Amino acid sequence: MSLKENYFQLFEVPEQYRLDESALRATYRELQRKTHPDKFAGGSEHEQLLAVQYAATINDAYDVLTSPLKRAIYMLSLKGIDLDDQASGTMDPMFLMAQMELREELEQAEHSSDPEAALEKVAEHIDSEMTQLQAAFVEQYEKGCEAELAAAVETVKKMQFLAKVQVDLEHLEHELLVD
Amino acid sequence: MALLQLSEPGMAPAPHQRKLAVGIDLGTTHSLVATVRSGSADVIADHEGRKLLPSVVHYGQDQISVGYEAREQAVRDPLNTIISVKRLMGRGIEDVATFDHKMPYQFAENEGKGMPKIDTAAGHVSPVEVSAEILKILAARGREALDGDLDGAVITVPAYFDEAQRQATKDAAQVAGLKVLRLLNEPTAAAIAYGLDQEDEGVIAVYDLGGGTFDISILRLQAGVFEVLSTGGDTALGGDDFDRAIAEWILKESGYTQDVGPSLSRQLMERARAIKEQLSEQEKINAIIELDDFYWQGDLDQHWFNALIAPLVDRTLKVCKGALRDAKLKAKDLTNVVMVGGSTRVPYVRQRVGEVFGCDPKVDIDPDLVVATGAALQADVLVGNKSSDDMLLLDVNPLSLGIETMGGLSEKIIPRNVTIPIAKAQEFTTYKDGQTAMAIHVVQGERELVADCRSLARFELRGIPPMVAGAARIRVTFQVDADGLLSVSAKEMTTGVESSVTVKPSYGLEEEQVTEMLKESIAHARDDVTARQLREKQVDAKGLLLSIENALAEDGDSLLSAAERADIEAALQRLRDVVDGDDIHAITREVEKAGQASNEFAARRMDASIKQALSGKALDAINVEKEG
């Protein structure tokens, strides 16, 4: 076991998209118990630096493995696909249309009589689309042939789109709280 | 199995091996020091039995006084009596100019940039040095109570302190001659004090309203793990602002038309504080204020007071709602709400917090003492007196860290509320042929424009191998350690050349300045600087020897070849040969070599320990299945 291994191996979980979150969480705590810099407060400078490096890697691994989008991007990278290097091909026009509608929904929610409830509805909408994309990703990734992986890349790009809407939504929710 | 455990879990070290450690709450209005003795954490009182030390430093021409003595000078000599210095920590002179309320001090001219220096009868002093004076008194209190030199201290900071404010606090400790085991977030410290006492499980909110800062943290407590889910706050909002609201209201009512000088202003603030305290105990009072040529009298009641501070309390509650949202929780998910900080004595604050979270806030532990108590418990673990298997703190980065990109925008590298330590890498390239240097501006904050974020530091990368524009791939790694402090390293990926990173903190001190202050401070105490440095070096070296010896005894056979082991043993012997001598350079050199010789061993032990953690877990799972 070492930091050179991939995040799935580090957490000793199968290299697949669907993961048992409570098991991940238990492993995460055990790993942190062993590597957290608090355990090395009396150690040499090198040991302290080592602990920071290990604990930071474990934190990042946990973050990636528990985030639907980051996990998908990471799994593609294990297949040698860097999402940033992918040519920005034309997006599925149906999907783009749906995105525009979602954005509109968001804007209307902001100005509606009960913005909080309206935003909640948009959030549910995003969640359900995200769930569908995840299911598609699992299927495409598992088939694993070139064409399916190319489709998986498109799916992840769509997830990224949705994630951006989600960020904007959270931003709006935050502003509502502050005003 | 911990790498550096000095004793087995559950076994207390023999009394003579006990290390001396304290927890320090360095507050805006007052500070405290606590320690663990005979298993329980207690705040250490002064000779008069007073637990709180007012965070006030008076600079006279010949002497510096701290605490109650200094506070007595506040009205007579306001310009030389520094109060609420915490508000200045890690701030720039241009920040001070934008504070809502003017501070009475004279600031020395330093081109309007960098760290402010206060002009006092004893010369120019920086906020770091003022805080160091407070820390010195607390450290002395700890040494006296424990009867020996301190091995280390945990110092608490508001969770919402940014990097510059944290670094300033650590610098102050260094100037005071304290070894900082950890900077601990105040709400997290409070959670430890509550959690360990009561073995709570569940999700708790810690509402911490001190004299000058406000924090809210949401934590999950489970089996000794304190996991911060989100944090929020305002480092310029506290009980002082309640006092100010009262003072300003009275001033307006009084129709006083002359200029309010620093002395009258201080006196009014003190009377306002007394009124706040009285109205926290009784429904209404009759206040008579007679100061120099100032006179006002009138009836004041809680209703009036509540209305006056409502906007301030509202501000804290908005932050609370934001923190809940960030933790992806609703108020009903909370098991408990813990109140921390003297300002939570105000009944209106308790009432409003109770309404927002839908439960009665917990006030079992004195809100003034709880943070120092938690810090002492953590210090006891970190210094090795108590097994760290019992407790693990997972804290978060309070504010996003980003870098300046084209157009003055901030690109977030490390988002807020991620668990620390954390490291993220970013790749940059050159834009000119043969470019060998590059500047990076690091900022902290949530806003999109760099101008709206806080500037933390400017890094200059040098030694990039000359290539055509765009060919170099410089990987810059930003790392936030468990103290919430940032470090940066850089590497050119195509050639593997490490670039050197020069840091120019925007408001902090350079390493040499801290050393210089430390020297001055020791010189002031008429201590022998060299002797003290030698002593510290020897203690560190012996600690290193002990830890590697223990590690060899535990894992030397299984993880090292005979030759590898011999190399390490040889390095240790060379260190042993010089450790009791007085050649500080030889000790430093051999410490470094012993460290290098054992680096690979340390990494293997870490890997082995991870492996063991995972196999141990697998065994547990099997056992559970069998039992089920």
Chai-1 contact restraints between the chains, C-beta under 6 A:
chainA,res_idxA,chainB,res_idxB,connection_type,confidence,min_distance_angstrom,max_distance_angstrom,comment,restraint_id
A,M1,B,D607,contact,1.0,0.0,6.0,A-B,restraint_1
A,M1,B,I610,contact,1.0,0.0,6.0,A-B,restraint_2
A,M1,B,K611,contact,1.0,0.0,6.0,A-B,restraint_3
A,S2,B,D607,contact,1.0,0.0,6.0,A-B,restraint_4
A,E12,B,L614,contact,1.0,0.0,6.0,A-B,restraint_5
A,R29,B,V225,contact,1.0,0.0,6.0,A-B,restraint_6
A,E30,B,A613,contact,1.0,0.0,6.0,A-B,restraint_7
A,E30,B,K617,contact,1.0,0.0,6.0,A-B,restraint_8
A,L31,B,A613,contact,1.0,0.0,6.0,A-B,restraint_9
A,R33,B,L392,contact,1.0,0.0,6.0,A-B,restraint_10
A,K34,B,S609,contact,1.0,0.0,6.0,A-B,restraint_11
A,K34,B,I610,contact,1.0,0.0,6.0,A-B,restraint_12
A,K34,B,A613,contact,1.0,0.0,6.0,A-B,restraint_13
A,P37,B,A482,contact,1.0,0.0,6.0,A-B,restraint_14
A,D38,B,L382,contact,1.0,0.0,6.0,A-B,restraint_15
A,K39,B,A2,contact,1.0,0.0,6.0,A-B,restraint_16
A,K39,B,S388,contact,1.0,0.0,6.0,A-B,restraint_17
A,F40,B,L4,contact,1.0,0.0,6.0,A-B,restraint_18
A,A41,B,L181,contact,1.0,0.0,6.0,A-B,restraint_19
A,A41,B,L382,contact,1.0,0.0,6.0,A-B,restraint_20
A,G42,B,L4,contact,1.0,0.0,6.0,A-B,restraint_21
A,G42,B,G384,contact,1.0,0.0,6.0,A-B,restraint_22
A,G43,B,L4,contact,1.0,0.0,6.0,A-B,restraint_23
A,G43,B,S547,contact,1.0,0.0,6.0,A-B,restraint_24
A,S44,B,L544,contact,1.0,0.0,6.0,A-B,restraint_25
A,S44,B,G595,contact,1.0,0.0,6.0,A-B,restraint_26
A,H46,B,G595,contact,1.0,0.0,6.0,A-B,restraint_27
A,H46,B,N599,contact,1.0,0.0,6.0,A-B,restraint_28
A,E47,B,A602,contact,1.0,0.0,6.0,A-B,restraint_29
A,L50,B,A602,contact,1.0,0.0,6.0,A-B,restraint_30
A,L50,B,M606,contact,1.0,0.0,6.0,A-B,restraint_31
A,V52,B,P421,contact,1.0,0.0,6.0,A-B,restraint_32
A,V52,B,D481,contact,1.0,0.0,6.0,A-B,restraint_33
A,Y54,B,M606,contact,1.0,0.0,6.0,A-B,restraint_34
A,A55,B,P421,contact,1.0,0.0,6.0,A-B,restraint_35
A,A56,B,P421,contact,1.0,0.0,6.0,A-B,restraint_36
A,A56,B,I422,contact,1.0,0.0,6.0,A-B,restraint_37
A,A56,B,A423,contact,1.0,0.0,6.0,A-B,restraint_38
A,N59,B,T419,contact,1.0,0.0,6.0,A-B,restraint_39
A,N59,B,I422,contact,1.0,0.0,6.0,A-B,restraint_40
A,L177,B,K318,contact,1.0,0.0,6.0,A-B,restraint_41
A,L177,B,K321,contact,1.0,0.0,6.0,A-B,restraint_42
A,L177,B,G322,contact,1.0,0.0,6.0,A-B,restraint_43
A,V178,B,K318,contact,1.0,0.0,6.0,A-B,restraint_44
